[in-house]
Amino acid sequence: MTGSFWADLLIGLAAALVVAWLVLIVALVLVRPKGGLLREALRLLPDVLRLIRRLAADPTLPRGVRIRLGLLLVYLAMPIDLIPDFIPVLGHADDAIIVTAVLRGVVRRAGLEAVRAHWPGTDDGFAAAARLAGIRTPAS
């Protein structure tokens, strides 16, 4: 194993990380909330954080769902963002976009009833959170 091998390996890994980061940005652009939903997301943030914590602690949910929710809580607590804040719009919205994507996955795997049962806020707040996550509720 020569120095050239390690240099090539490091360059390859760096290139793969850059490509993966760019793919993530494209995915976040595609699932971002439209219009005033981002403002709603910020207003609902305390309830959404309590919801995520409650869902992550629920032993009746599938383990994969709880692990994803736990990882989401860790990501939200990290001071470093995947998309730096100086990038217009997405820089400040990346957390809301990632929470939206994870909530959609939770509803697909655990069901809307589980999310509704753990919602700590009002019915109007739940309806707004469902709209934000692109989740169709029976009333919508």
N, C-alpha and C positions, 0 to 999 in steps of 0.2 A: 504494500500500500504506500503509494508515494504521496507527496504533497499535492500533486496535480489531482489525484483522486479525491482528496478531501476538499480541495478548492471547487472541483466540479460538483461534488455532492452539496456543498454549501450554496453554490449558485443555483443549483436545481431546486433545493428546498426554499430558497428565497423567492425564486420565480413562482413556485407552486403556492406559496403564501400570498403573493401579490395577486395571482389569478383567483385564488379562493376569496380574497378580500373584495376584488372587483365583482365577482359573482354575487357575493353577499350584498353589495351595494345595489346591484341591479334588482335582486330579489326584494330588497327593502323598498325600492322605488315602486315596484309593482304592487306591493301589499299595503302601501301607506294609506292612512285614512284620508278621505276626500273632504274638502270644504271645511266646515266648522267642527268636524268631528275631532280634530286635534285639540281644539279648545275644550271640548267636552271631556276628552281623555285627561287633560290636566285637572279639570274640576273633579273628576271621579277618582283621581290617583289614590287618595287615602283608602277609599273603599276597595279599589282594585288590589292594592297591596295587602289589605286584610284578607280579601278573597283568595289570593294566591297562597298566603301563609296557611289559611284554613284548609284549602284543598291539598296542599303539600303534606299536611299533618293527618289527613284522613286515611286510615288504614284500609278502608273499604274500596278505595280507588286502586286501579292497576298500578303496579310498582313503576312501570315506565313513565306513567303520567306524573307520579309523585317525584320521581327523579328529575324529570324535565322542569317541574315547578320549583324544585329545590335549586337546580342550576340557574333558573331564571332569577330567583331571589339573590343568589350569589352574584350574578351578573349585574343586577340592579344596584347592589351594594358597592360594586367596584368603582373606584374613582376614575378609571380609564374607560372611555367609550370606544366602541368599534369604529365609529365614524366621528372624527374630531368635530368639535362644536363650530369651528370656523367654516365648515362646508354649509352653504346656505340651505335652509329648510331641513334637510336630512340630519344635519349636525345636532340639532336640538330635538329632533323627532325620533331618533333611532330607538330610544327606550320604549316609547309608545308603540312603535311599529313592531318591535320584537314581542312586547306583551300581547299585542293583538294576534300575532301569528301563533304564539303559544296557547292563548285562550281558544283559538279556533281548533287547534289540535286536541285540547282537553275536552271540548264539547264533542268532537268526533269520537274520541276514545271512551270517555266516561259518561257522556250524555248531558243534555241541557239541565236535567233535573238535579244532577249533582252540583252543577255550578249554581243553580238557583237556590238550592238548599243552603249553600254556604255564603250567599251574598249578604253582606252586612248592612247594606244601605236600603234606600227606599225602592219601591216598585218602579218609579220613574228613573231612578239611577240605574237599576238593572236594565231597563229598556234602552237607556242611552249606552250602557256598556255593551249590550248585545249588538246595537247598531254599529258601534265602534269596531267591534270584533267581526262584524259581518255575519253574525249569527241570527238565523231566523227563529223567532219565538212563535209560539202558537197564535199570539195576538197580532203578529205582524204579517 
